């Protein structure tokens, strides 16, 4: 469980003037959008209202649990625990994610403070910034994109060594996805603190000693709030509270995992590999276009609930822009991609995105499966 899975090789993108022109024009147009509309790229009134909504929902769900009024009904109490889990995911998508990308405020201290919402819901802000940064910088690159590593549980890339159990991964994967949040709060952070020397292009990492204490302290806070206090103060049977604790993580964990996975692991994505010198022959922005797909972009309610995670392409290219601006600037991205003969990938709804994810899981269940290394940008070589 704690074996090292990240390569020691450093990876870099090696572009050319034609590809760089695309990013230059796109950046000019996106920044021009904010300037022309006298807007900041950071949080606006909508974002502040979402943060207040998240706090009120968490306090309401937790108060409902701890009031003990539901303890006489196992079903209702477990449902309240499940609701708390979905609120935690809402916080992760809408507050923590933006804060850890320094996208809420130009003041990094404010972003760091809000980033502790990750610790509050069971994770670790310090580690998330490092790991998520490694994913952002090297999407779908085996051995360096940390979201591809699964200790052999899944085969998300053709480079992952095939195992006989992978024949059925398109069947069992969803059950394991449901364990994603539980694994995160109980195992994942410890694994990456104690079991890995490398995170992305950061090699032989020496974590500050204080971060170990911060992680352990916040984990104890989370375990206390979500399990210990209910055991002490609720009159419900212990088994109900145990099931409730599990349900904070299971259904919300499935939802959490699917939203993310459908944006990168799908029929139509690419899996670039570095050469012997660690070079990826592409521009980063075009690399993102070929490894990432949006879904439900025009659904205001869906994008509001998911914190713009479903509008993922523009997020990777402009991670320091608050997600409330994604719908508008994605149209700029789409128009620019069309102009330069590049493909902006999207699914109109979540269901087609899920189908494409399932197709890739099934495809990679075969030992001889192959996937393209580069998309339409090949003609920019």
N, C-alpha and C positions, 0 to 999 in steps of 0.2 A: 504493500500500500504506500510506503514511503520511498520506493525506489525512484531514482532520478530518471526523468523522461525528456528533458530539454537538452538539445544539442549544444556543444561548446562552440560551434561555428558561428561567427558573426555574419550577418546578412545585411546587404545594402541594395538599394535600387540604383540601377544605372540607366539613365534616361537619354534622350537625344533632343535637339532643339525643337523638332516638330511636336513631340509629345509634351515638352515643357510649355509650348505655346498654348496648348489646351488649358493647362492649369492656370497659366497667367491670365488668360482671357476670362476664365470662370471666376477667379478670385476678384478681378476687377469688376465684374458684373454683380457678384454677390455683395461686395463691399459697397458698390455703387447703389445697390438697392437700399441698404441701411442709410446711407448718406442722403439720397434723394428723398427718402421718406422721413428724414429727421428722427431715426430710430436707433436705439442701441442694440447691439447683438446679444446683449445679456437679458436678464429677466425683465418682464413688463408686468402690468397689473394682473393679467391672466395668470402668470406664473406665481405671483404672490398669493393670489386667491387659491390656487391649487395647493400651495404649501400649507395654508391655513386649513383648507379642507382635509388634507392628509392628517394633520395634527388632531383636528376635532374627531375625525373618524377613528383614529387609533384610541384616543381617550374614551370615546363612546363605547367602542367594542370591548376594551379592557374593563371599563367600569361595569358593563353589562355582565361580563364573566365574574368579576370579583364581588358583585352585589349579592351573589348566592341565590338570586331569585329563580335561576334556571336549574339549580342543582337537583330539583325533583324530577327533571326530565333529561335523561341521558341524551336523547336526540337533539333537544334544543341547546343544551350546553355544548355538545360537540359541534353543532352548527355555529355557535358563537365563536368557538376556538377557530373554526375554519374561516369565518369572516375576518378574524384578526389576522390570519395568515394572508388573506387577499389584500388587506390593508397594508401589511408589510411589503407585499410586492408592489403595491401602488406607490409606496414611499420609495422603494428601490428604483422603480422606473422613472418617477417624476421629480424626485428631490435628490436622492443620493447620486444617481447617475450623472446628472448635470453638475452637481457640486464637485464630484471627483474629476470632472473635465474642466473645472474652473469656468463654467459657462453661466453661472447664476449672477455673478458679480465680478467687476474688474478687480475687486479687492480679494486677493487670494486667502486672506485670513477669514473672510466671511465664508468663502467656499469651503475652506478646511473645517470650519465650525459646523456648517451644514452637512459636510461629508461624514461627520460622526453619526449621522442617521444610519449609516451602514453598520456601525458597531452596535447601535441601538437595536437593530433588527437581526442581530446575530452574526454579522460578518466582520470585516476589518478594513477600514478605509485605507490604511497605509498599504496593505497588501493588494487590495483591489486596484489602487492606482498603478501599482507596478505591473500586476498581471494583466489588467485590462489595457494598459498602455502597450504591453507586448502583443496582445491580440490586435489592437488597432494598427500597430506599425507593420504587422506581418500576417495579414489575413490569409488563412488557408495555406500557409507555408508550413509543411510538416516539420516537426522538431523544434519549432520556434513559436508558432501560434499556440498558446497554452490552452485554448478552448478545444483543440483537437485531441488533447491527451486524455485517455480514459483508462489507462492500465489494461488495455486489451478488451474492456467491456464492450466497446463499439469499434467499428471500423469506419471512421469519418473521412478517410482519405485512402487512395490506392497504396500509399507508402506504409500505412499501418500493417504490420505483419498479419496475414490472414490466419485465423484460428477456426476450427470446425464449428464452434458455436456461432460464428458470424453468419452462418447460413440462415439463421433464424433471427437476425438482429432487427429486421423490419417488423417482427412480431413482438419481441421482448423489450425493445428499446423504450417504448412508451411507459412501461412499468418502472423501468429504471429512471426515466426522466422524473417520475413522481418523487423519487428519492433525492432529487438534486438539492433542494433547500436543506433537507435533513443532513445530507452529506456535507453541505457547506458549513452549517453551524456546528457540526460535531467533529468533522474530519479535515475538510479541505484546507482551512487556514493553517492548521497544525502541520499538515503535509508540506505546504509550501514554505512555512517558516523553518521547519526542521529537516525536511527531506530533499530539498532542491538547492543546488548551488547557482543555477542559472535561471533567469526569468527573461525570456526573449533575448534581446541583445545585451542585457545586463548580466555579466559573467562574474562568477565567484563572489556573489553578494555577501556582504557582512551587514546584517540588519542591526540598527542601533539597539543597544540593550533596552532602552526605555520602551521600544516597540513591543518587546516580548511581554513586559509588565502591562502595557496598555491593552494588548490583545487578551491576556488572561483575565484582567480585571473586567473588561467589557463582556467577555464570555460569561463570567460569573454573574454579572448584572442580567444578561439575557436569560440564562438558565433560571435565575431566581424569579424574574418577572413572569416567565412563560410556564414554569413548572413548580418551583418550590413554593411560592406564595399561594398558588391555587391549592396545592396539597395541604398547606397549613390552614388556610382560612375557608375553603369550601367544604360543604357538608356532603358533597357528591362522593360516591365510592371511588377508591383509588384507580380502579380500572378505567373509569370514565375519564378521569383527568389524564391518564396516560394516553388513552385514545385521542383525547382532545389535543394534547401536546403533539402527537403524531400528525393530526389533521391540520394543525397550523402549517405544516410543511408539505403534506402529500399532494392534495389537489392544487394548492397554490404553486407548488414546485413543478407540477406538470405544466401548468399554464406558463410559468416563468421560463421553463426550458424550451417549450415549443416556440414561444415568441422569438427568442434569440436564435434558435437553431434553424428556423425556416428562412432566415435572412442570409445564411452562408452555406449551408449544406443542402443542396437542392439540385434537381436535374436541370443543368444549364450553367452551373458554376464552373470555375476552373481551379486547378491546384498547381500553381507555378512552383518550380524548384530552382534553387540557386545553383550556379555552376560551381566548379571546384574551388573557385576563389570567393564564393559566397555572394556573387552578384545575381540579382534578378533583373533581367533585361526589360525593364519597363519603368514608366513613370508611376508614382504612387497613386495618384488620382485615377489613372486609367486602370491600374491594378485593382482598385476598389470597385470600379464599374464592372469588372469581369469576375469578381468573386462575391458580389453582394447584390441582393434583390430586395426591393420594397414590397409591401402588400398593404391593401386597404388605405392607400395614401389619401383618398378623398373622403374617407369616413371621419367626420369631425369627432364623433363620439368615441370611435375606436382609437384614434390618435390621441385624444384627451386622456383616455384611460391608460393607454400604454406608454404615455410619456414620449411619444414620437419614436419609440424603438422600432415600430413598423416602418418608419420612414428612415431607413438605415443607411442608405448610400451617402446622402448629404452629411449625415452625422459623422461618418468616417472621414470624409474629406474636410469638414469644418467642425471638429469636435468641440471647439470652444464657443460655438454658437448655441444659445439656449434653444431647447427643442420646440418651443412655441412658435419659432420662426421657420421650422422645417417645411411646412406645406408651401409657403411662398417661394423660398429659395430653391426648393426641389424643381419647381417649374423652370427656373433659370438653368439649373443643371441639365434638365431634360432637353431644353431648347439648344443648349450649347453642345451637348453630345450629338444631337441630330445634325447640327451644323457641321460637325467635324467627322461625321460618319462613324460614330461610336454608338454602342448599344447601352441604353439605360434600361435595366431589367426591373420589371415590377409585375405584381399580380394584383388584379383589381380587388380581390377579396382574400380573406384568410384561407378559405377552403382550398383554392387552387395552389396556394403556397404550401399548405400541408401535404397535398397530393404530390407536389414536386419533391418535397423533403422525403416523403415515403419512397418515392421512386428511386432517389439516390441511395437511401439506406438499402433498398433491395438490390440495386445494382452493385453496390460495394460489398454485398454479402457473398459475391462470387470471387473466388481466388484470383481469377484472371481479369478482373474488371479494370478498365482503363478510363481515364477522364482527361479531357483536353488540358494542356498546360497554359494556353493563351487563347484569348478570344479574338474579337474583330480588330484589336489593336495590332495584330500581326502585320498588317499592311503599313504600319508606321515604323517598321524596323529600318 
